[in-house]
């Protein structure tokens, strides 16, 4: 099953089992089924609960937040995550605050889905990874889709948390197959974090922490450094980016010669910097070297494929960072 099919099925199951659930967005109705066809078939199966809206990210997110405040479950599709900036006020100043500003905790079952990232030639305003702008907001959880996590479980966790969640979905992942790994790799789950490794993960030379949209590039770099230099890496892919507790992962980190956090956002105030801070706080006395952070370049994202590749985080960026960290 491809990731898009898995997500579509997960949304369908949520609508089927929760009669108070609504899915709201621009062009989400059949026959179009959303810009990336994630909602295809859902408005036919659940008429009246899959709602097409005018082009107003602030308006449709405000509508969804109002439904959530009244006790319903609301799922918003922002056509491109870049446009979440237009709904920033509704997410940050209304939805996230409404959980706790009325004197007692108010359940807010709101999920804002954001197709995100580059790699498809969509240009400067349709290719950004804006996760860092939602990190650290009280009352707001941030998730990222991965081909290593079943979206049924991810959506269920978001609904069960009863707080507003922003769900970043890397657009390139939609066509990937779920749990499809090179035979070189093994996979398991470590405290809800997907772990991919070659041999014994406890003896890996380098531990890479990356969200789902970067996992394929990290795995490609891991494969290459193993074949070229016999360097073993362990990849940790969390589903929830914030709040994030690094404590359960410390046993997997403490023996590594190098730790690297990779993300597609540009540098500065990022999720990766927060993870590095947590690791430094707990392991500073025994870390062989500071945690390495790798990002996309400080630039707008070009449309031309060869120029886009020069800006966005690549497999080669991670490969180089691994070798530099191990040989520093």
Secondary structure by P-SEA (a helix, b strand, c coil): ccaaaaaaaaaaaaaaacccbbbbbcccccccccccccccccccccccccccccccaaaaaaaaaaaaaabbbbbbbcccccccccccccccccccccccccccbbbbbbbbbbbccccccccccccccccccccccccbbbbbbbccccaaaaaaaaaaaccbbbbbbcccccccccccccccbbbbbcccbbbbbccccccccbbbbbcccaaaaaaaaaaaaaaaccbbbbbbbbcccccccccccccccccccbbbbbbcccccccaaaaaaaaaaacccccccccbbbbbcccccccccaaaaaaccccaaaaaaaaaaaaac
